């Protein structure tokens, strides 16, 4: 379950943000995760709850927003969103591509009390 390692990696940033903003209780956190990370939202929420125990994040709501996979075709310069796991360009069928989005993990917002 790699969701624990994702939350563990994010937790230091969360702690720093809470400290910098002098938050004594965090109520809600919004993160954005690329679809290529292949996370199961329920596992991510479970991991967050476990790691957040006995911290200012205990009981906080975790909002997870997905980032779609966007591709750039090097052959015809078309950008497209991946659907049904098809990574070939819908215009020219090339697989000479660059992944533009879909791998990210972004801490978007933290809401809490001072």
Backbone torsions as a table, in degrees:
resi	resn	phi	psi	omega
1	UNK	NA	97.4	-176.9
2	UNK	-76.7	-5.3	178.2
3	UNK	-61.6	-34.2	176.9
4	UNK	-62.9	-43.0	-179.2
5	UNK	-68.1	-32.0	176.5
6	UNK	-65.2	-47.7	-179.9
7	UNK	-66.1	-41.6	178.3
8	UNK	-59.9	-41.3	179.2
9	UNK	-66.7	-31.4	-179.1
10	UNK	-84.4	-23.0	-170.5
11	UNK	-64.3	-35.4	178.3
12	UNK	-62.9	-41.0	176.4
13	UNK	-64.1	-39.1	177.5
14	UNK	-62.8	-46.3	179.4
15	UNK	-62.0	-43.6	178.7
16	UNK	-62.4	-43.2	-180.0
17	UNK	-64.6	-41.1	178.7
18	UNK	-64.8	-41.8	179.5
19	UNK	-65.7	-47.1	-179.7
20	UNK	-59.3	-33.8	-178.3
21	UNK	-96.8	7.7	177.4
22	UNK	54.1	42.1	179.5
23	UNK	-84.0	132.2	177.5
24	UNK	-98.5	-18.1	177.5
25	UNK	-149.2	129.9	177.0
26	UNK	-103.6	130.0	-177.1
27	UNK	-100.6	-34.9	-176.5
28	UNK	-150.3	140.7	177.1
29	UNK	-129.9	134.1	175.4
30	UNK	-116.2	125.8	176.1
31	UNK	-123.3	152.6	175.5
32	UNK	-115.7	132.5	-177.8
33	UNK	-132.7	130.0	178.4
34	UNK	-66.3	143.9	-179.1
35	UNK	-59.1	-27.6	-179.7
36	UNK	-69.9	-13.1	175.8
37	UNK	-71.9	-16.3	176.0
38	UNK	49.4	50.6	177.7
39	UNK	-90.0	150.7	171.9
40	UNK	-98.6	114.1	-174.9
41	UNK	-52.3	-40.2	179.8
42	UNK	-63.7	-38.1	177.7
43	UNK	-68.9	-38.0	178.6
44	UNK	-64.5	-43.1	177.7
45	UNK	-63.3	-42.4	178.2
46	UNK	-61.4	-46.5	179.7
47	UNK	-61.1	-42.6	179.1
48	UNK	-61.3	-46.7	-179.4
49	UNK	-59.6	-41.7	-179.6
50	UNK	-66.8	-46.5	-177.2
51	UNK	-71.2	-30.1	-177.7
52	UNK	-78.8	-11.8	-178.6
53	UNK	-54.4	137.3	177.4
54	UNK	62.0	29.6	174.9
55	UNK	-129.1	177.4	176.7
56	UNK	-65.0	-11.0	-178.9
57	UNK	-93.7	-4.4	-179.2
58	UNK	-57.9	124.8	179.8
59	UNK	84.6	-1.4	-179.5
60	UNK	-70.5	147.2	176.1
61	UNK	-83.7	132.9	178.0
62	UNK	-105.6	117.1	177.3
63	UNK	-101.0	128.0	-178.2
64	UNK	-115.6	120.0	176.5
65	UNK	-110.5	132.0	-179.8
66	UNK	-87.6	142.8	173.9
67	UNK	-106.5	123.4	-178.4
68	UNK	-69.5	161.5	177.8
69	UNK	-87.1	116.4	177.3
70	UNK	-112.6	135.6	-173.9
71	UNK	-120.5	148.3	173.0
72	UNK	-115.5	126.5	177.5
73	UNK	-87.7	120.2	-180.0
74	UNK	-73.9	-18.5	-177.7
75	UNK	-80.2	-46.3	-174.9
76	UNK	-119.5	5.9	177.7
77	UNK	66.6	19.1	178.8
78	UNK	-87.2	140.3	170.9
79	UNK	-102.9	140.1	180.0
80	UNK	-152.1	157.8	177.3
81	UNK	-93.7	133.3	179.4
82	UNK	-71.5	130.6	175.6
83	UNK	-128.1	138.8	178.1
84	UNK	56.4	31.8	178.9
85	UNK	58.7	29.6	177.3
86	UNK	-100.2	114.4	-175.6
87	UNK	-101.0	1.3	175.6
88	UNK	-79.9	143.9	-179.6
89	UNK	-60.6	129.1	179.6
90	UNK	-71.3	-15.7	-179.2
91	UNK	-88.4	-46.4	-173.8
92	UNK	-123.2	-0.2	179.8
93	UNK	66.8	12.6	178.4
94	UNK	-72.6	149.8	172.9
95	UNK	-111.7	14.4	174.1
96	UNK	-82.9	88.7	-169.7
97	UNK	-130.4	161.7	168.7
98	UNK	-122.8	138.9	176.1
99	UNK	-85.9	121.3	-178.3
100	UNK	-91.9	-43.8	178.7
101	UNK	-140.0	159.8	176.3
102	UNK	125.7	-7.1	179.8
103	UNK	-107.0	-6.4	-170.2
104	UNK	-70.2	155.8	164.2
105	UNK	-134.0	113.7	-173.2
106	UNK	-125.4	128.2	171.1
107	UNK	-83.6	109.3	-173.3
108	UNK	-88.3	-54.4	-178.1
109	UNK	-146.0	153.5	171.4
110	UNK	-131.7	126.9	177.1
111	UNK	-117.6	132.8	-179.3
112	UNK	-161.5	-168.8	-177.4
113	UNK	-117.2	142.7	178.5
114	UNK	-95.0	NA	NA
